[in-house]
């Protein structure tokens, strides 16, 4: 091939690539402003949401406002009311779908939530323990003060699940209530509590690590099958994870800890498919612009997505994932199974409300959990929570 011909072919190929890129960019149509909710300011979820928001502003021209909220109910309420489009949630996403804990009340019920993308990185989510307590293993937490957050089933259930690894229940420790995640970790700094749940890369945890108290994450080795059975009975979404980054993790080393994707970028099923498609596509396209902007943000990489987890993906996100070449037939089959579970939960909730359930909150929840178990069992589905 003559040099000039080679040059022409190269130019032609570059032009085609540029046109394809431009065409792809044109399919991303975001509103001028978007509102996300997230965990408290300083949390890894908040920091990642802000990093993604900046990339969307710089690359797509969409201003993203991130609202910090101290518990799952406060994070979801703006989405439910239509005041926010998406949230960088935690495992409260799953609890809201299942209508358990704080969501097993008349004002909530099963929520039709959908995934876009979620973070799986080098960090983990477990009980961080003040180093000055001398605790080395989870079982050493017996009699210690463990933080819980009012209105946050995710944080609290996670703490109980990790305690189960050491064959401990909440009755074996001293529970200390806080109004928010941030307040709980301030409590760690102020020696009001000895252990609290958090990602190893949370800003609050790093603050404790550099304080006189210090921080340690007691390991939960996967080799102890019985211990992990106890963990999964309480937190079925947890899995053993080789953790290589964050507070309390030796430099260049690793610690086996429990984890699950966090934060989970999610929306309600009612969000327009085109909006969710554009938002998911933008997060995929702009990955290089935010991956290094906050610890853990690299975990949004498309190759790290768990496409067969416990929450279904939004149809708009599925379209973007298909275009990216990662959505397969087995993922679609799993997604449909999860959607059927949500349908079964919604039908059970509607039927329960028709029974004129008691106004008393505790009695209402008791009746709902019984009806929920019956409906899911009859549908051949595992109730998980009883």
LINWO-V631715 format. One record per residue. N is the residue number from 1. PHI is phi in radians with two decimals (999 if undefined). PSI is psi in radians with two decimals (* if undefined). OMEGA is omega as a letter, one per 30 degrees, with the letter a starting at -180 (NA if undefined). Layout:
N:PHI:PSI:OMEGA + N:PHI:PSI:OMEGA
This chain:
1:999:2.31:l + 2:-1.18:2.62:a + 3:-0.93:-0.75:a + 4:-1.16:-0.60:l + 5:-1.18:-0.73:l + 6:-1.03:-0.74:a + 7:-1.11:-0.72:a + 8:-1.13:-0.76:a + 9:-1.09:-0.76:l + 10:-1.11:-0.73:l + 11:-1.12:-0.73:a + 12:-1.10:-0.74:l + 13:-1.13:-0.72:l + 14:-1.13:-0.68:a + 15:-1.15:-0.73:l + 16:-1.10:-0.75:l + 17:-1.08:-0.75:a + 18:-1.12:-0.73:l + 19:-1.13:-0.70:l + 20:-1.13:-0.72:l + 21:-1.11:-0.75:l + 22:-1.12:-0.72:l + 23:-1.12:-0.70:l + 24:-1.10:-0.76:a + 25:-1.10:-0.60:a + 26:-1.18:-0.38:a + 27:-1.37:-0.21:l + 28:-1.53:1.90:a + 29:-2.19:1.76:a + 30:-1.90:2.63:l + 31:-1.18:2.88:a + 32:-1.09:-0.57:l + 33:-2.31:2.52:l + 34:-2.33:2.61:l + 35:-2.16:2.20:l + 36:-1.94:2.72:l + 37:-2.00:2.78:a + 38:-2.76:3.12:l + 39:-1.15:3.14:a + 40:-0.99:2.71:l + 41:-0.95:2.31:a + 42:1.71:-0.33:l + 43:-1.24:2.75:a + 44:-1.12:-0.62:l + 45:-1.11:-0.74:l + 46:-1.12:-0.79:a + 47:-1.09:-0.69:l + 48:-1.20:-0.71:l + 49:-1.07:-0.71:l + 50:-1.13:-0.72:l + 51:-1.10:-0.76:l + 52:-1.12:-0.74:l + 53:-1.04:-0.73:l + 54:-1.11:-0.71:l + 55:-1.13:-0.69:l + 56:-1.14:-0.60:l + 57:-1.20:-0.85:a + 58:-1.18:-0.69:a + 59:-1.71:-0.53:a + 60:-2.03:-0.13:l + 61:1.29:0.36:a + 62:-1.87:2.11:l + 63:-1.32:2.18:a + 64:-1.96:2.14:l + 65:-1.76:2.21:a + 66:-1.86:2.05:a + 67:-1.70:2.03:l + 68:-1.31:2.49:l + 69:-2.50:2.46:a + 70:-1.38:-0.27:l + 71:-2.61:3.01:a + 72:-1.14:-0.68:l + 73:-1.07:-0.77:l + 74:-1.19:-0.52:l + 75:-1.30:-0.65:a + 76:-1.46:-0.51:a + 77:-0.95:-0.79:l + 78:-1.12:-0.54:l + 79:-1.24:-0.77:l + 80:-1.07:-0.63:a + 81:-1.49:-0.07:l + 82:1.43:0.23:a + 83:-1.58:-0.21:l + 84:-2.42:2.64:a + 85:-1.64:-0.57:a + 86:-2.58:2.92:l + 87:-2.48:2.55:l + 88:-1.65:1.42:a + 89:-1.55:3.06:l + 90:-1.93:-2.66:a + 91:-1.23:-0.09:l + 92:-1.02:-0.40:l + 93:-0.96:-0.81:a + 94:-1.19:-0.74:a + 95:-1.13:-0.64:l + 96:-1.20:-0.71:l + 97:-1.04:-0.74:a + 98:-1.43:-0.20:a + 99:0.97:0.99:l + 100:-2.18:2.88:a + 101:1.01:-2.23:a + 102:-1.14:-0.22:l + 103:-1.69:0.03:l + 104:-1.62:0.80:a + 105:-2.25:2.86:a + 106:-1.01:-0.58:a + 107:-1.31:-0.22:a + 108:-2.10:-1.52:a + 109:1.41:-3.07:a + 110:-1.10:2.24:a + 111:-1.80:2.27:a + 112:-1.39:1.38:a + 113:-1.71:2.66:a + 114:-2.40:2.54:l + 115:-1.49:2.69:l + 116:-2.01:-1.27:l + 117:-2.46:2.77:l + 118:-2.46:2.89:a + 119:-1.77:2.18:l + 120:-2.21:2.00:a + 121:-2.35:-2.77:a + 122:-1.39:-0.11:a + 123:-1.59:3.06:l + 124:-2.45:3.01:l + 125:-2.18:1.96:a + 126:-2.72:-2.98:l + 127:-1.44:2.01:l + 128:-1.49:2.35:a + 129:-2.14:2.36:l + 130:-1.04:2.24:a + 131:-1.09:-0.52:a + 132:-1.24:-0.07:l + 133:-1.39:-0.35:a + 134:1.42:0.08:a + 135:-1.19:2.26:l + 136:-1.97:-0.61:a + 137:-2.20:2.80:a + 138:-1.00:-0.68:a + 139:-1.09:-0.37:l + 140:-1.25:-0.15:a + 141:-1.36:-0.06:l + 142:-0.99:2.20:a + 143:1.46:-0.10:a + 144:-1.47:2.92:a + 145:-1.56:2.13:a + 146:-2.05:2.24:a + 147:-1.35:2.45:l + 148:-2.32:2.76:a + 149:-2.06:2.21:l + 150:-1.08:2.25:l + 151:1.37:0.30:a + 152:-2.26:1.40:a + 153:-1.03:-0.54:a + 154:-1.06:-0.97:a + 155:-1.06:-0.78:a + 156:-1.22:-0.79:l + 157:-1.12:-0.63:l + 158:-1.08:-0.77:l + 159:-1.06:-0.77:a + 160:-1.15:-0.65:l + 161:-1.13:-0.76:l + 162:-1.18:-0.69:l + 163:-1.01:-0.62:a + 164:-1.09:-0.46:l + 165:-1.03:-0.67:l + 166:-1.54:0.25:a + 167:1.05:0.64:l + 168:-1.97:2.60:l + 169:-2.00:3.05:l + 170:-1.14:-0.32:l + 171:-1.32:-0.24:a + 172:-1.58:-0.10:a + 173:-2.22:2.99:l + 174:-1.75:1.89:a + 175:-1.37:2.30:l + 176:-2.09:2.09:a + 177:-1.48:2.47:l + 178:-2.31:2.80:a + 179:-1.42:-0.35:a + 180:-2.77:2.94:l + 181:-1.04:-0.79:a + 182:-1.09:-0.74:l + 183:-1.12:-0.63:l + 184:-1.11:-0.74:a + 185:-1.34:-0.43:l + 186:-1.15:-0.60:l + 187:-1.10:-0.60:l + 188:-1.13:-0.76:l + 189:-1.09:-0.67:a + 190:-1.56:0.17:l + 191:1.06:0.63:l + 192:-1.68:-0.19:a + 193:-2.69:2.70:a + 194:-1.83:-0.42:a + 195:-2.58:2.57:l + 196:-2.72:2.69:a + 197:-1.44:2.46:l + 198:-3.06:2.77:l + 199:-1.19:2.56:l + 200:-1.14:-0.28:a + 201:-1.86:0.20:l + 202:-1.13:2.46:l + 203:-1.05:-0.67:a + 204:-1.13:-0.64:l + 205:-1.18:-0.72:l + 206:-1.10:-0.59:l + 207:-1.12:-0.72:l + 208:-1.20:-0.64:l + 209:-1.02:-0.66:a + 210:-1.57:0.01:l + 211:-1.50:2.99:l + 212:-1.03:-0.42:a + 213:-1.30:-0.69:a + 214:1.29:3.05:a + 215:-2.50:2.58:l + 216:-2.50:2.54:l + 217:-1.97:1.79:l + 218:-1.04:2.31:a + 219:-1.22:2.70:l + 220:-2.29:1.27:a + 221:-0.97:2.41:a + 222:-1.16:-0.37:a + 223:-1.12:-0.43:l + 224:-1.49:1.52:a + 225:-1.10:-0.70:a + 226:-1.12:-0.70:l + 227:-1.12:-0.71:a + 228:-1.24:-0.51:l + 229:-1.11:-0.68:l + 230:-1.17:-0.69:l + 231:-1.06:-0.87:a + 232:-1.26:-0.34:l + 233:-1.18:-0.55:a + 234:-1.69:-0.67:a + 235:-2.22:1.41:a + 236:-1.13:-0.20:a + 237:-1.56:-0.16:l + 238:-1.37:2.66:l + 239:-2.57:2.68:l + 240:-1.15:2.45:a + 241:-2.45:2.29:l + 242:-1.39:1.82:a + 243:-1.63:2.19:a + 244:-2.10:0.03:a + 245:-2.50:2.71:l + 246:1.96:3.10:a + 247:-1.09:2.44:l + 248:1.39:0.00:l + 249:-1.76:2.17:a + 250:-1.03:2.40:a + 251:-1.06:2.17:a + 252:1.39:-0.03:a + 253:-1.95:-2.89:l + 254:-2.64:2.77:l + 255:-2.36:2.33:l + 256:-1.37:2.06:a + 257:-2.39:2.86:l + 258:-1.31:2.62:l + 259:-2.76:2.98:l + 260:-2.83:2.90:a + 261:-1.03:2.32:l + 262:-2.81:2.34:f + 263:-1.32:2.83:l + 264:-1.88:1.91:l + 265:-1.38:1.98:a + 266:-2.39:2.86:l + 267:-2.47:2.97:l + 268:-1.39:2.67:l + 269:-1.03:-0.46:a + 270:-1.31:-0.21:l + 271:-1.09:2.40:a + 272:-0.98:2.39:a + 273:-1.02:-0.67:a + 274:-1.15:-0.66:l + 275:-1.16:-0.83:a + 276:-1.16:-0.65:l + 277:-1.05:-0.85:a + 278:-1.13:-0.70:a + 279:-1.16:-0.80:l + 280:-1.13:-0.76:a + 281:-1.10:-0.70:l + 282:-1.14:-0.71:l + 283:-1.13:-0.58:l + 284:-1.29:-0.82:a + 285:-1.17:-0.61:a + 286:-1.70:0.27:a + 287:-0.91:-0.80:a + 288:-1.12:-0.34:a + 289:-1.48:-0.27:a + 290:-2.19:-0.18:a + 291:-1.04:-0.50:a + 292:-1.85:0.11:a + 293:-1.46:-0.26:l + 294:-2.70:2.48:l + 295:-0.97:2.23:l + 296:1.68:-0.32:a + 297:-1.08:-0.48:l + 298:-1.07:-0.37:a + 299:-1.23:-0.08:l + 300:-1.45:-0.03:l + 301:-0.90:2.42:a + 302:-1.09:-0.54:a + 303:-1.23:-0.25:a + 304:-1.71:0.06:a + 305:-1.27:2.35:l + 306:-1.59:1.79:a + 307:-1.56:0.05:l + 308:-2.33:0.96:a + 309:-1.70:-2.53:a + 310:-1.84:-0.03:l + 311:-2.16:2.39:l + 312:-1.29:2.68:l + 313:-1.51:2.57:l + 314:-1.20:2.56:a + 315:-1.01:-0.58:l + 316:-1.18:-0.69:l + 317:-1.17:-0.69:l + 318:-1.03:-0.72:l + 319:-1.05:-0.77:l + 320:-1.17:-0.68:l + 321:-1.20:-0.62:l + 322:-1.11:-0.78:l + 323:-1.08:-0.56:l + 324:-1.38:-0.11:l + 325:1.43:0.30:a + 326:-1.91:-0.24:a + 327:-1.52:2.05:a + 328:-1.95:3.05:a + 329:-1.04:-0.68:a + 330:-1.17:-0.53:l + 331:-1.22:-0.70:l + 332:-1.12:-0.74:l + 333:-1.09:-0.74:l + 334:-1.15:-0.70:a + 335:-1.09:-0.74:l + 336:-1.11:-0.62:l + 337:-1.12:-0.72:l + 338:-1.19:-0.65:l + 339:-1.12:-0.66:l + 340:-1.13:-0.61:l + 341:-1.13:-0.77:l + 342:-1.09:-0.67:l + 343:-1.11:-0.71:l + 344:-1.13:-0.70:l + 345:-1.15:-0.74:l + 346:-1.10:-0.72:l + 347:-1.16:-0.70:l + 348:-1.14:-0.67:l + 349:-1.14:-0.80:l + 350:-1.06:-0.73:l + 351:-1.16:-0.68:a + 352:-1.14:-0.73:a + 353:-1.11:-0.48:l + 354:-1.31:-0.21:a + 355:-1.49:0.11:a + 356:0.98:1.06:a + 357:-1.14:2.78:a + 358:-1.12:2.62:l + 359:-1.32:-0.50:l + 360:-1.01:2.23:a + 361:-1.03:-0.83:a + 362:-1.12:-0.73:l + 363:-1.21:-0.66:l + 364:-1.04:-0.85:a + 365:-1.11:-0.73:l + 366:-1.04:-0.78:l + 367:-1.15:-0.72:l + 368:-1.13:-0.77:a + 369:-1.09:-0.61:l + 370:-1.21:-0.77:l + 371:-1.14:-0.67:l + 372:-1.08:-0.81:a + 373:-1.07:-0.77:a + 374:-1.10:-0.80:a + 375:-1.11:-0.79:a + 376:-1.21:-0.69:l + 377:-1.11:-0.75:l + 378:-1.12:-0.47:l + 379:-1.52:0.06:l + 380:1.33:0.43:a + 381:-2.00:2.60:l + 382:-1.33:2.13:l + 383:-1.16:-0.44:a + 384:1.12:-1.05:a + 385:-1.76:2.33:a + 386:-2.25:*:NA
